[in-house]
């Protein structure tokens, strides 16, 4: 059953976690953010950022749906 994450279930994920969860490199993540094909990070400090887990989960699900639907994912 699919459901939307509530704010209490959303976690902020730092870059090392993003790399492990997506299999993308640091530069690939930021390239996709700049292209608008990956969720933008949230500024959590002067020199730090993180990604909302529910947005990353949605991106992963959409990527799988594109694969299953025969579509292509922008690389």
N, C-alpha and C positions, 0 to 999 in steps of 0.2 A: 504494500500500500504506500503510495507516494503522499508526502505531506510537506508543507512549507515549514522551514525552521523558524522557531520563535526567537526573539532577541536573547532570551536566556539560554538557548541552545547554541547560539552562534559563538564561535571562538575566533580569536584573532591569531592567524598563523604567520609565523615569521618565515623568512626566506629559506632557511635550511629545510623546514618542514614542507614548504611549497615544492622545492626541488625533489624531495622524496615522494611526495604525493602525486606529482604530475609526470615525473620522469624528464622534465625539461631542465635545461641548464639555466643559470642566472641570466645570461644574455638573451636567451630565447624568451624567458618570461618577460623581461623588460621590453624586448622588441615587440612582443604581442600586445603588451599594455599600450605601447606607443601607437600601434596599428589599430587599437580598439577591438582586438579579437580575444582579449583576456581581461578578467576583472582588474580594476585599478586598486592599488594598495591604499590603505588608510594610514594617515600620518599619526603615529602614536608618541612621538617625541621629536626633539629637535633634529636628530639624525637617525631616526628609526621609523620603519613602517611595517605594516602587516596586512594580511588579506583576510576578509571576512569568510569564514569557513562555508557558510551557506552559498555565497557567490561562487566559490571554487567548486563546491559540490555540483552546482547547477552547470558550470562550464564543463566539468567532467561528464555529466549526464548528457549534455548536448553534443559533446564530441563523440560519445558512444552512439547516440541516436543518429548522428550524421553517417557514421560508419555503417550502422545497421540499415539505414535507409538508402545506402548507395551514394550518398553525397560525399563531397570532399571537404576537408578541414583546411583552412588557410594555414600555411606553414611559414 
